[in-house]
Amino acid sequence: MTQAEAPKTIAIIGGHGQIALRTTALLSAAGHRVLGVIRNPDHAADVERAGGEAVLADIEQATAEQLAAAIGAADALLFAAGAGPGSGPARKETVDHQGALTTMGAAKALSAAVVQISYIGVANTPPASVGDDFLAYQGAKYAADLALAASTLDWVIVRPGTLTDEPGTGRVTVGELERGPVSRDNVAEVLAQVLVRPELSGSSFDLLDGETPVSDAVNALAK
């Protein structure tokens, strides 16, 4: 099924992020309705400029039921939220782990799928030398991935490599990969296709810049 065949409603949790805004623009241009879930009303204009509709909800405070009510209806939820650098271990837990669990609960209430952004190597315990913040981040992301994979939801986990701001090439490599770079543009293009492909449920893959056209790489995931 192509994007054009069945317009969908996609809610992006963490809708003001760099990848989120890129994904919003791609989905909107393809005719889908995009709800950008944000906690700061000052970010609404950026979401709307990308073609989305701003939805105010704080995943650190809202229950799953409250998040579902704020969204209203959706075919899929993209968990793109993150506490971000310098936020400290406590917020890594409340955003990257507990926020993901809240998103899963909202998806269940809405009968929606979940696509979750993780990172390459999330299952590998990093050395203590990386510091407490990254250790907390790794633990939170891995716990979120395990919870989603064990859920009864339709789900996809996307694990990008090192994110760059290089212009997107529209060509990627997916699978079980070693670390490497991937542009935010390319990540957004993959997400925009994965989010409207329900037959990809149960897929979990690493993502890097590569030589395969995005549409071919995504199609291969369904085989």
C-alpha positions in Angstrom: 0.0 0.0 0.0 1.4 3.4 -0.9 1.1 6.6 1.1 -1.3 8.0 -1.6 -3.8 5.1 -1.4 -5.0 5.7 2.2 -4.4 9.1 3.9 -3.8 8.5 7.6 -3.6 10.4 10.8 -0.2 10.3 12.5 0.6 11.8 15.9 4.2 12.7 16.6 5.1 12.7 20.3 7.9 15.3 20.6 6.6 17.1 17.5 9.1 20.0 17.6 12.2 17.9 17.2 14.4 18.2 14.2 13.5 14.8 12.8 9.8 15.2 13.9 9.4 18.5 11.9 11.1 16.9 8.8 8.8 13.9 9.1 5.8 16.2 9.5 6.6 18.0 6.3 7.0 14.8 4.3 3.8 13.2 5.6 1.8 16.4 5.2 3.0 16.8 1.6 1.9 13.2 0.9 -1.6 14.0 2.0 -1.6 12.7 5.6 -2.9 14.5 8.7 -0.1 15.1 11.2 -0.6 16.0 14.9 2.5 17.4 16.4 2.3 16.8 20.2 4.3 19.5 22.0 4.4 20.8 25.6 5.5 24.4 24.7 2.9 26.4 23.0 5.6 28.6 21.6 6.5 25.7 19.3 3.1 25.5 17.7 4.0 27.8 14.8 6.9 25.6 13.8 4.7 22.5 13.7 2.1 24.4 11.7 4.7 25.7 9.3 5.8 22.2 8.6 2.2 21.3 7.7 1.1 19.8 11.0 -1.5 20.6 13.7 -0.1 21.4 17.1 -1.5 19.4 20.1 -0.5 20.6 23.6 0.3 17.7 26.0 3.2 17.2 28.4 4.1 13.5 28.4 5.9 13.9 31.7 2.7 15.0 33.4 -0.2 13.4 31.3 -1.6 10.0 31.8 -2.0 7.7 28.8 -5.7 8.4 28.9 -5.1 12.2 28.9 -2.6 11.9 26.0 -5.1 9.8 24.0 -7.8 12.3 24.7 -5.6 15.2 23.5 -4.8 13.3 20.3 -8.4 12.3 19.7 -7.7 9.7 17.0 -4.7 8.4 15.1 -3.6 5.5 13.0 -0.1 5.6 14.3 2.0 7.4 17.0 5.6 8.2 16.4 7.6 8.4 19.7 10.2 11.0 18.8 10.5 12.7 22.2 13.7 12.9 24.2 15.0 14.6 27.3 18.0 15.8 25.3 21.6 16.5 26.2 22.3 18.0 29.6 18.9 17.0 31.0 20.2 14.7 33.7 19.4 11.0 34.5 16.1 11.8 36.1 14.6 13.3 33.0 16.0 10.5 30.8 13.8 8.2 32.9 10.7 10.4 32.9 10.9 11.3 29.1 12.7 8.6 27.3 11.3 5.6 29.3 8.2 6.7 31.1 7.1 9.0 28.2 7.4 6.0 25.9 5.2 3.9 28.2 2.6 6.7 28.3 2.7 6.8 24.5 2.2 3.0 24.3 -0.8 3.3 26.7 -2.3 6.1 24.6 -1.8 4.0 21.4 -3.6 1.1 23.0 -6.5 3.4 23.9 -6.6 4.7 20.4 -6.1 1.3 18.7 -3.0 2.9 17.0 0.4 1.5 16.1 3.6 2.8 17.6 6.8 3.6 15.7 9.7 4.3 18.1 13.0 6.0 17.5 15.9 4.3 19.3 19.6 4.2 18.3 22.2 1.8 17.0 23.8 -0.2 19.8 21.0 0.5 22.4 21.3 -3.2 23.6 25.0 -2.9 24.2 25.9 -1.8 27.7 28.2 1.3 27.3 31.4 1.6 29.3 31.1 3.6 32.5 33.5 6.1 31.0 30.6 7.6 29.0 29.2 9.1 32.2 26.0 8.9 34.2 23.9 10.9 31.7 24.5 8.5 28.8 24.2 5.4 31.0 20.8 6.7 32.1 19.9 7.4 28.5 20.9 4.0 27.3 19.0 2.3 30.1 15.8 4.4 29.5 15.8 3.8 25.7 16.5 0.1 26.0 13.8 -0.4 28.6 11.4 1.5 26.3 12.3 -0.8 23.3 11.9 -3.9 25.4 8.5 -2.8 26.6 7.3 -2.0 23.1 8.5 -5.2 21.6 6.8 -7.2 24.4 3.5 -5.3 24.0 0.4 -6.4 22.1 0.6 -3.2 19.9 1.5 -3.1 16.3 5.0 -1.6 16.5 8.2 -0.7 14.6 11.5 0.3 16.2 13.9 2.3 14.1 17.5 2.6 15.3 19.4 5.4 13.5 23.2 5.7 13.6 25.0 9.0 14.4 22.7 11.8 13.3 24.0 14.5 10.9 22.6 17.5 9.2 24.0 16.5 5.8 21.4 16.9 3.0 19.3 13.8 2.5 20.3 11.5 -0.3 17.2 9.4 -0.3 19.5 6.3 -0.1 20.0 4.2 3.1 21.0 0.9 4.5 18.7 -1.0 6.9 19.3 -4.2 8.9 21.6 -5.3 11.7 24.5 -2.8 11.3 27.6 -1.3 12.8 27.7 2.3 13.9 27.9 5.0 11.2 26.3 8.2 10.1 22.8 8.9 8.9 21.3 12.3 8.0 18.2 13.5 9.7 16.6 14.0 6.3 17.1 10.3 5.5 15.7 9.2 8.9 12.6 11.4 8.4 12.1 9.9 4.9 12.2 6.4 6.3 9.9 7.2 9.1 7.4 8.9 6.8 7.1 5.7 4.8 7.2 3.3 7.8 4.4 5.1 9.6 1.9 4.5 6.8 2.9 0.8 6.3 1.0 -1.3 8.9 2.3 -4.5 7.3 5.7 -3.6 8.8 4.5 -4.3 12.3 7.1 -6.2 14.3 10.1 -4.8 12.4 13.2 -3.6 14.3 16.2 -2.3 12.4 19.3 -0.2 12.3 19.4 2.7 9.9 22.4 4.3 8.2 23.1 6.4 5.1 23.7 3.9 2.2 23.0 3.2 -1.5 19.5 1.7 -1.5 16.6 4.0 -2.3 14.4 4.5 0.8 11.3 3.0 -0.9 13.2 -0.1 -1.8 14.7 -0.4 1.7 11.3 -0.1 3.3 9.7 -2.5 0.9 12.4 -5.1 1.7 11.4 -4.9 5.4 8.0 -6.3 4.5 9.5 -9.4 2.9 
